[in-house]
Amino acid sequence: MNEYAVSLKEKLTFLIREMSAAPTPYVQKPEKDFTRKKKLPFGTVMQLLISMGGN
């Protein structure tokens, strides 16, 4: 991978981690969404959505 792609991936991963630390502004029902341990965590869902859009 070239340097730009690597730096972009690192930045995206960093931003997703920041969003995962405080997901309240990014969900519809903060008191319910992403509170159970059995479901996929917020960061994983974000990465899946982004990767699905990129083919």
Backbone as JSON, one array per atom type, in Angstrom:
{
  "sequence": "MNEYAVSLKEKLTFLIREMSAAPTPYVQKPEKDFTRKKKLPFGTVMQLLISMGGN",
  "N": [[0.85, -1.18, 0.0], [0.44, 2.27, -0.68], [1.95, 5.23, 0.79], [0.06, 7.28, 1.26], [-2.41, 5.91, 1.35], [-2.0, 4.28, 3.6], [-1.66, 6.21, 5.63], [-4.16, 7.43, 5.52], [-5.85, 5.31, 6.26], [-4.95, 4.89, 8.89], [-5.69, 7.33, 10.06], [-8.48, 7.23, 9.76], [-9.06, 4.96, 11.33], [-8.26, 5.95, 13.81], [-10.14, 8.05, 14.15], [-12.53, 6.57, 14.26], [-12.11, 5.15, 16.62], [-12.13, 7.29, 18.43], [-14.79, 8.13, 18.12], [-16.05, 5.84, 19.07], [-15.48, 5.95, 21.75], [-17.21, 7.86, 22.76], [-20.13, 7.47, 21.78], [-22.63, 8.71, 21.83], [-23.49, 11.19, 20.39], [-23.81, 10.14, 17.85], [-25.76, 8.21, 17.57], [-29.23, 7.11, 17.44], [-30.8, 6.46, 19.7], [-29.43, 7.04, 22.46], [-29.51, 5.94, 25.06], [-30.05, 3.26, 24.66], [-28.84, 2.18, 22.31], [-26.05, 0.29, 21.33], [-25.42, -0.73, 23.88], [-25.55, -3.31, 24.85], [-23.52, -6.21, 25.36], [-23.49, -8.41, 23.66], [-24.07, -7.72, 21.05], [-22.68, -6.27, 18.03], [-19.93, -4.08, 18.56], [-19.78, -0.45, 18.51], [-17.56, 0.64, 17.05], [-16.82, -1.5, 15.36], [-19.12, -1.77, 13.78], [-19.08, 0.69, 12.43], [-16.69, 0.42, 10.93], [-17.39, -1.77, 9.34], [-19.53, -0.7, 7.82], [-18.22, 1.3, 6.36], [-16.34, -0.21, 4.92], [-18.04, -1.77, 3.36], [-19.09, 0.08, 1.61], [-16.96, 0.65, 0.0], [-16.48, -1.41, -1.77]],
  "CA": [[0.0, 0.0, 0.0], [1.26, 3.47, -0.7], [1.97, 6.0, 2.05], [-1.2, 8.02, 1.44], [-3.44, 4.95, 1.77], [-1.7, 3.87, 4.97], [-1.95, 7.32, 6.55], [-5.6, 7.61, 5.52], [-6.42, 4.22, 7.06], [-4.62, 5.17, 10.28], [-6.52, 8.46, 10.49], [-9.85, 6.72, 9.86], [-9.11, 4.1, 12.51], [-8.19, 6.84, 14.97], [-11.42, 8.74, 14.29], [-13.54, 5.6, 14.69], [-11.85, 4.9, 18.04], [-12.63, 8.46, 19.17], [-16.25, 8.07, 18.09], [-16.46, 4.72, 19.92], [-15.34, 6.34, 23.15], [-18.41, 8.63, 23.12], [-21.01, 7.33, 20.62], [-23.92, 9.37, 22.05], [-23.95, 12.09, 19.32], [-23.88, 9.45, 16.57], [-26.81, 7.2, 17.6], [-30.57, 7.65, 17.58], [-31.27, 6.26, 21.07], [-28.19, 6.87, 23.23], [-29.7, 5.11, 26.26], [-30.21, 1.86, 24.27], [-27.95, 1.74, 21.23], [-24.69, -0.17, 21.63], [-25.23, -0.92, 25.31], [-25.41, -4.74, 25.13], [-22.21, -6.76, 25.01], [-23.62, -9.46, 22.67], [-24.13, -7.17, 19.7], [-21.42, -5.7, 17.53], [-19.61, -2.77, 19.13], [-19.92, 0.71, 17.65], [-16.41, 0.76, 16.14], [-16.9, -2.56, 14.36], [-20.2, -1.42, 12.86], [-18.6, 1.78, 11.59], [-15.72, -0.12, 9.99], [-18.12, -2.6, 8.37], [-20.27, 0.17, 6.91], [-17.27, 1.98, 5.47], [-15.75, -1.18, 4.01], [-19.07, -2.2, 2.43], [-19.24, 1.13, 0.61], [-15.77, 0.72, -0.85], [-16.4, -2.62, -2.59]],
  "C": [[0.89, 1.24, 0.0], [1.1, 4.26, 0.61], [0.66, 6.72, 2.31], [-2.3, 7.09, 1.93], [-3.23, 4.51, 3.22], [-2.05, 4.98, 5.95], [-3.45, 7.58, 6.62], [-6.29, 6.55, 6.37], [-6.15, 4.44, 8.55], [-5.49, 6.29, 10.84], [-7.97, 8.01, 10.68], [-10.02, 5.83, 11.09], [-9.09, 4.93, 13.79], [-9.52, 7.53, 15.22], [-12.53, 7.8, 14.76], [-13.35, 5.27, 16.17], [-12.35, 6.05, 18.9], [-14.15, 8.46, 19.23], [-16.76, 6.96, 19.0], [-16.39, 5.07, 21.4], [-16.56, 7.11, 23.65], [-19.4, 8.59, 21.96], [-22.34, 8.08, 20.71], [-24.34, 10.31, 20.92], [-24.22, 11.39, 17.99], [-24.97, 8.38, 16.51], [-28.17, 7.84, 17.8], [-31.09, 7.56, 19.01], [-30.05, 5.99, 21.96], [-28.34, 5.96, 24.46], [-29.8, 3.63, 25.93], [-29.16, 1.37, 23.28], [-26.55, 1.44, 21.72], [-24.41, -0.3, 23.13], [-25.04, -2.39, 25.66], [-24.05, -5.24, 24.66], [-22.31, -7.8, 23.89], [-23.65, -8.93, 21.24], [-22.78, -6.61, 19.29], [-21.16, -4.34, 18.16], [-19.66, -1.67, 18.06], [-18.79, 0.8, 16.61], [-16.44, -0.28, 15.02], [-17.98, -2.26, 13.32], [-19.75, -0.32, 11.91], [-17.62, 1.27, 10.53], [-16.4, -0.99, 8.93], [-18.86, -1.74, 7.35], [-19.35, 0.85, 5.9], [-16.69, 0.99, 4.47], [-16.77, -1.7, 2.99], [-19.26, -1.18, 1.32], [-18.08, 1.2, -0.37], [-15.58, -0.43, -1.8], [-15.12, -3.37, -2.27]]
}
